């Protein structure tokens, strides 16, 4: 199985049929296909429920699972979304995140993986 096939196989189900863009090189980007930077963001809106968990100092895994249930957007999810919009490539996201965070032992599954 080629590297690109492995990358696409690791995508969340809701992105399996998405058209992703490939980096094309030019003189301006020194044939890399990338120019400038784009940030990935992990977004969490803290409500009263999450605030109580923080005050209780619950284990990180417990807090993360509750945050994901409440719609927290992870860096991984933001990266996949930006790749689907052509802001970056799927290859670049997998370079930054070599493995799906949900596959890492002890990690909580993101919303799309449940």
Secondary structure, DSSP 8 states (H G I E B T S, - for coil): --HHHHHHHTS-GGGTT---------TTTTTSS--S------B----HHHHHHHHHT--HHHHHHHHHHTT-B-HHHHHHHHHHTTSS-HHHHHHHSSS-GGGSTT----GGG-
